[in-house]
Amino acid sequence: MKAPFESNPLIERLPAHLKQFIKPQDYSDYTPINQAVWRYVMRKNVSYLSKVAHESYLIGLEKTGLEIDNIPNMYGMNRILKEIGWAAVAVDGFIPPNAFMEFQAYNVLVIASDIRQLEHIEYTPAPDIIHEGAGHAPIIANPEYAEYLRRFGEIGCKAISSSYDYEMYEAIRLLSIVKEAENTPQPVIDAAEKAVNELQNQSIEMSEMAQIRNLHWWTVEYGLIGTVENPKIYGAGLLSSIGESAWCMTDNVKKIPYDISAANQSFDITKPQPQLYVTHDFAHLSFVLEEFANKMALRTGGLSGINKLINSKALGTIELSTGLQISGVFSNVIEFDGKPVYVQTTGKTALANREKELVGHGTNYHASGFGSPIGKLKGINLAIEDMSPKDLMAYGIYEGKTVTLEFEGDIKVTGDIITGSRNLQGAIIIISFENCTVTHLNTILFQPEWGVFDMAVGKKVVSAFSGPADCNSFDMITHLPNSKTIKAEKTPEKEELESYYREIRTIRENKINSDKAFEIFKIVANKYPNDWLLSLEIAEILHLQKLENSLKEVVSYLNNLKTKRPEISHLIENGLELFIQN
């Protein structure tokens, strides 16, 4: 059945540009093998993680209603998450980092609803419902951590990306898809890995988004908590990986006290991590996040912030000291004495104040871009925004007056003032001119035949960030990924195997005592010699039914399989340990 995602009020208030990524979960897509994979991972994780995970994890499992034996239904999860102030939505694999973090800012957990294949039961580079549902969901039941996650999303979605980041995102998404898909030809995987490696080996200065993604990786995904000598797991990537959750506790993985230096430590999603960071408590995560945010253009603005937006070649916003927000693709800045004195956007632009588009200043009106001087007038210490009505009169800045304004940096504006706009505090934020000419030295920046010139008022740029000030100003329903996840192929052979998994599940759930389980084992051992998980589930049923002779035969088969396939030996051993005591 298709469970509606509109099952939590938090989802209803999501903006349209985020809702475009939501893919309603079709629970009927999950096969009996998928259910067996979930059950194996969850049983093993709960057994092991009870010893090494932060106490919030096991408490959260209970609070969020995640079942050990069944893949979670999104509708049910939302009903329970609502009680702790969160929601969950299903998506198709990796989504763009800004969007992922913005979901978090709305207290919405993003869950890739696909599930890893049996062949990748220990770890998959692709996000899946084990990673998201069993990893992320339980830990947000901890209020301190949940607030960190929300705040991270709020700050992270404003981080400025580079064009390199977008290339890397698409390359990693494609690699995760082809590695997780069944029967992908090795040359296809090799080509995808080569593309990622080539990008990773480029000597590129890290963008804000790259740095904050590093912080996200080393905390939310792969974080440890406690002391370096005795850490506990809280990162979802570790909580959801039966391989790495054990590996990370060994001396093979270097443990480092968590601080802001983690922002410059890159990661490789295709390999186990050689080092991990340990925070002494969840409050420290928020401290480091705020320390990083203080270095972002979001809070520093200035010339460097504008240049970051220009280099990103993507939609972004600057905010002036008056509160006027200019959103568009920034293409040029003229600087003087280390300060911006003129900014220019290309294409659709919108002006806003307090995240609300100003009436008459949307993208239809500013369809071809927007340019304006910023800063102070030459030789005048008092900025226009700080002028009283008497000061404005003295300098000839009022309606109906023809005026020439000379700004620092040799920006000159000459024209007839026709109107002005003010913010809620009464400060002028826009002055509009007719018959206007704007120049920088001998370069014409605006001329009368172009129409009305709307001059932004602000003595400095106080903030610069990714995305628009008002998301309703732009058509944001255009940013879907280039690649799509690949569904497992259905073959007669696999459908028959699925039917046996379904029968064994029915026998276990209904506690049916019969010889049917052992009969199925005989068929599977003969026809599907590489499958181990179903034989493991059959062994569990035989153990519960105290059918010792049949159990010995299945265990003997599994032990032989361990010899034939040493790569899965530990998986079989770990599975047997769940129900057979030595």
N, C-alpha and C positions, 0 to 999 in steps of 0.2 A: 504494500500500500504506500501511497505517497503521503508522507506526513507534512502538513502545512508548516512552513517556517514561521508564519505569523502567530507564534504561540507565546509571545512574551512582549509586553509593552515597549521594552527597550529596542526591540527590532523595528517596531512601527515608526520610531522617531529617527531611524537611520536615513541619511540623505540618499537621493536616487543614485548618485555616483558610487555609493558603496553597495546598495542593493543590487546593482548590476552583476556583482560577483557571486551573489547567493545562488546556490544550486540546490533546490529542494531535495532532500534525501529520499531516495526510493529504496525502502527497506527490503523490497523483494529482490533487489539486485544482489544481496548478500547470499552466497551459496553455503551449503553445509560445510565445505572446506574452509571458507572464510570464518564461519562461526567457530570451527575447531581451532583455527589459528588464534583467534581472539582468546578463546578459553585457555589454550596452552600458555600464551604469553602472560595473561592476567594471573593465572594460578601460580606460575613460576615467579612472576614479579612480586605478588603479594607475599608469597612465602619468603623470598629473599629480601625484599625491600623492607619488610617488617624489622629487619636487623640493621639496615644501612640507610634508609630514607629518613628525612626529617619527619618528626611526629605528625606534622600537619598533613602529610600525604595520606596516611591510613585514616585519619579523622575525616579528611576530605572525600575519600572514596565512599564513606558511609553517607556523608552529607549530600554529595552530588548524585547519589543513587545509582552509581555505576555497578552493574552486575558482573560477576566473574564469568558466568556461563553464556552470556548473550551480548552481542554487539549492541551498544546503546542506541536507542531510538531518540532522534533529535527532539521530538515532541515531548517525550518524557523528561529528557535532560533540561529542556527549557522550563518546564513546569517546576522542577526542583531548583534550578539555578536562580529562578526568580526570587526565591526565598533569601538568597545571599546577595541580591542586587546585581546579578549578571544574566546574560543570555548567551546562546550559542547559535551559530549559523553554519551550514555546510557550504563548502566551496570546492572548486575543481583544482586541486593541487596547489602549487605556489601561486600566490597573487602578488602584485607589486608591493614592495616594502612599505611605501607611504600608506597604501590602502590597508594593509595588514595592521599597521600601528594605529591608524585612525579608527578602525573597528574597536581596538582596545580602549581608545579614548572614550568611546561610547559604552564601555563596560560590556562589550560583546566579544565572545571568544570565537575565533575562526577555526573551524574544524574541516579538514579535508576528509570527505566522507568515504573515499575509497579505502581499501585495506590491503596491506602488503600480501604478496604471494607467499605460499608456503616455502618456496625456495629462498625467500629473503626474510624468514621469520625472526632472525636475530636483529637485523638492522636493514633499513632502507633509506636511501638518500631522499626519497620522495615523502612529503608529508602525508600521513594517513590517519585514520580514525584511532589507531592504537596510540600513535604519538600525540595527537591532539586531545583525544578524549581521555585516555588513560594517563597521559602525561601532564597536560596543562590543567584540565578541569579540576582534579582533586585539590591541587595546591592553592587554587584561588579561594578556597574556603577559609584560608588564613587571612584575616582582615588587613594586616600590615602588608602582606605580599600582594593582595588584591589591589590595594591603593597604589603600590609601586607599579603594578602592571598597567593600571589606568593612567597614571601620571606619565609613565613611559610612552604610552600611546599618544597622549596629548602633546608631549614634546617631540617625540620621534616623527610624527607625521608632518611636522614643520621643518624637519631637517632638509637641507638642500642637496639634491643629488647632482651627479654629473652625467654627461652622455655615456661615459664609460660604465656607470652603474646600471643604466638601462640595458646595455649590451650584456653585461655580466648576469643580470637577472634572467634575461631570455636564454642565455647559454646554460645556466644552472638549471633552469626549469626544464629545458629540453633534455639535459643529461639525466635528471632525476626521472623523467618520463620513460626514456628508452632503457634505462637500467632496471626499472621496475617492471616494464612490460615483459610478457612472456615471449620467448623465442625471438628476441631481437637479434638480428645478425651481428656478429662481433664487429665487423667493419663500421656499422652504424654507431655502436657504442664507442668504438675507438675514435671516430670522427668527432663525436660530441665531447668526449674527454679531451681531445686535442684542442678543441675550441675553447674550453674552459681553462685549460693549462696555459694556452697562449695568452689569454686575457689576464690570468693571474700573474704571469711572468712579466707583464708590462710594468715599466717603472712609472706609475701614475700617483700623483699626490692624492691622498685619501680625501674624499668629500665628507661633508658632515654626515650624510646618510651612511656611507661606508663605515665611519667611526661609530655611529650609534648602533648600527647593525652588529658591530663587533661587541659592544656592550650588551646588546640583547642576547647574542649567542652565548657569551661567557656567563650570563646570569640566568635568564629565562629558559634557555635551551640546555646549557651545560654547566649550571652552577652547583657549587658545593657550599655547605654552610657549617659553621662550627669552628674548629681549629685545624690548622694544617696537619697536625699530628693525628687528629681524630675527626675527620669531616663526615657530614651526612649529605645525602643527595636531595636536591630540590628541583634541579633543572629537568624540563620535560623530555629532552633528548636522551638523558640518562635513565629517567624513570620508565621510559617506554622501550628501552633496548635491553633485552636480557643478556646481550653480549657485553655492551659497554658499561652497564651498571655494575658488573663484576670486575671488568678490566680496570675501571677508573679507581677502584679501591686498592689496587696493587701499587707497588713501588715503581712500576713501569711508567706511571703517569705522574709527572711533576706537579706538585701542589704549590700554588702561589697565592699570597694574601691579595685579596681583591682591592684594586684601587683604579684610578682614572687611566692608568697606563694601559689597561685592557682595551681601551678604545683604539689603540694602534696595533693590537695583536690580531692579525688576520687568521682565518680558519679555512679548512678544507672539508666540505660536507661529505666527501666520498670516503674519508678515512677516519679511523679512531683518532681522538685528540691526544697529542703528545703531552699537553699540559692543561691543567684546569685551575680556575680561580676559586678561592674560598673566602666567603664573606662571614664575619663573625655573627651577624644577625641581619634580619630583613631590613631594619631601619637603615643600616649602612648602605644598602643598595640605593635607597632614595637620596642619601647624602651624596654619593658619587654621581648619580644622575643629575642632581641640581648643580654640582660642580662642573659637569660637562655642559649643561645647558647655559651656564654663565659665559661660556666661550663661543656659543653658537651665534650666528648672525641674527637669530630670533631675538636675542637680547643685546647684542652689540651694535647691530645696524652698520652705519657708516659706509665708507667707500668699499671696504672689503666685502661687506654684505651684498652690495650691488654687483660687484665683480663675480661673486659666487653665483648669483642668479644669471648673469650674462653667460658664464661658462656652462651652466646647466642646460641652456637652450630650451628650457621648459617653463611652463606657467609658474609664476611666482609673484610675490607681493612685497612692496616696501611700505613702511609706515613712517610718516613724517611726525615731527614733534607736535603738530597741531592735531594729530589723530587721523589725518587724511591718509587713506590707504589706496595705493595704485597697484592694480593687478593686471599682469600681462606677461608677455615674453620680452624680457629686457634685452636690448640689443646694443646699447651704447651708453657711456657715461663720460662726461667731460669733468676733469678734476682740476683743482687749483689748490696748491699748498697742502696736499694730502687729503683734501675734502672734495666730495662731489658737488659740482655747481650746476650740472644739467644732466637729466636722465631722459632716456628715450626707450619706448617700447615699440614693437613691430606687431602689426595685426591687432586682433580684437583686444580691447582693454576696457577695464571698468574701474570706476572710482567708488570708494566706500568710506564709511566712518563707523567704527565700532562693529565691524563685520556685517554691516548692512549697506547694500548698494545705494548710492545717492540717486535720488530721483533725477532722471534726465542725463545720467552719466553712465549708462550701461554700454554693452558691447555694440549695440546698433549705432549709438551715437559716436562712440570712439572705435569705429570699425577698422580704421587704418593705422591705429597706433596712437600714442600719446607722448608728448615731450613737454618738459617744463624746467625752468630754472629752480634751484633750491638753494637755500642758504641766506646770507644777509646781503643787504644793499651795500654798495661800496661807500666807505667813509662814514657809515651810520651805525652806531653801536646797537641801536634799538631795532630789533627784528620786526617785520611787518606784523607778525602774529601778536607781538607784545604792545603794539601801538594802541593808544586810546583813541576815541573818536577825534579828539583835538589834535593828536599827533598825525592821524591820517589826513585830516584837513590841511595841516601845515605842509605835509609832503605832497599834497595834490592827489591823494589816493582815495577818490570817491566817485560815485556814479556821475556820468556826464562829463567827466574831465578827461582831456587828452594829456597823457603823461608819458614820460620816458623814465624807466626804472633801470638803473645800472647796478648789476649784481657783481659781487666779487668774482674774479675769474673772467672778466670781460664779457659777461653775458648781458645783452641790452634788450629791453622790451619797450617798444613804442606803440601806443595805440589809444583807442577811446574806451574808457571803462564803461561797461554797460550794466554790470551787476556783480554781486558777490554772494558767497555762501559762508555760513558760520557753523561751528560745531555747538554742542549743547552748552559749552562753557562760554560761548560768545566770541571765541576767537575766529578770525577769518581763515577759511581753509581753501577757498577758490576765489580768484578774481578773473572775470571774463571780459575779453576785449573784442572790439571790432576794429577793422582797418589796422590790423596789428602786424608788426614786423619784429621778429626775434633774430638776433645775430650773435655769433661768437667770433670776435675779431672780424674777419672778412667773409665768414661763412654764414649764409642765411639758413636759419633753422626753422623759420615759419614766415610766411608772407601773406598779405591781406586777402588774395584771391582764394586762399584755402578755407576761408570762413571765419568762424568765431574761434579765438584762441583762449582756452581755459588754462589759466596759470595756477599751478598748485602752490600753496603757501605753506612754508615750513622751513625753519632755520637749520634743521638737521634730520638725517635719517636715523630713526631710533630702533628700527627693526627691519629685518629682511627674512622672508621664509618661503618655503615651498607651497605651491597651491594658491588659490584665490582667497581674498578676504571673505567674500560671500560666495559660497559654492553654487548659489542659484544664478550667479551672473554668467556662468559659462556652461556650455554643453560638455559635461564630463563623462558622458556615456560613450566614450570612444577609446578607452584605455585597456581593453581586454587583451590578454596575452596572445602571442602569435601561435603557440602550440597548444594542443589538447591532449589530455591524458588518454592512454590507450587501454581499452577494456580487454580483459582476458578472452581469448577465443573459446567458443564452445564447440567441442568435437564429440562424436558419439562415445569415444573411449572415456573422455573426461566426464561426460554426463552420467555414464554408468558408474564411475568411481564416486561421483557426487551422490548418486542414489544410495550407495553403501554407507557413505558418511551420514546421510539422512536417516537411514535405518538404525544405525548405531546410536545416533543422537536420540531417536525415539525410544529405543530400548533403555537407555540410561535415564532419560527424563521420566519415563513411566515405570521405571524399576521392574521391567519385565524379566522374569526368570525363564529362560529357555536356552536351547542349544543354538539359536539363530546367530548369536554373536560369533561363536566359534566357526560356524558354517561360513559366515561372511569372511572371517579371517582366512580360511582355506582358499577361497576364491581370490581375495586380494593378494595374498602371498604368491599365488601362481600367476595372476594376470598383471599385477602392478608391483613388480619387485623393487621399485625405487621409492614407493610410498612407505613412510614410517609412522606418520602421525595417527593414521586410522588403526594400525596394529597396536599402537600405544593406548588408544582409547578402548580398544577391545580388551587389552590386558587389564585395564582398570575395572571394566565390567566383570570380567572373570574373577578378579580378585575380590570384588564386592560380593559376588555370588558364591565365593569359596569353592570354585571349580578348579582345584589345584592342578590336576593333570593337564587340563586344557591350558591353564595359565602357564605352566612350565614350558609347554610347546611354543606358545607365543613369545615368551621371554627368551627362549633359546633362539627363535627366529630373529628377534630384535638384536640379540648379542652377535649373531652371525652377520647381521646387517651392519653393525658397528664396525666389524672387521673389514667388510667389503667397501663401506663408505665411511672412512675415518673422519671425514669433514662434518658428519652429523652425529658422530659417536657421543659427544657431550650432550647433544639435544635429547637423544634417547635416554642417556643415563639420568639427566636432570628430570625427564618426564617420569621415569620409573620411581625416582626418589619421592615423588609427590604422593604416592599411594602404597609403595612397598617399603616397609621399614627393614633396615639391615639388622 
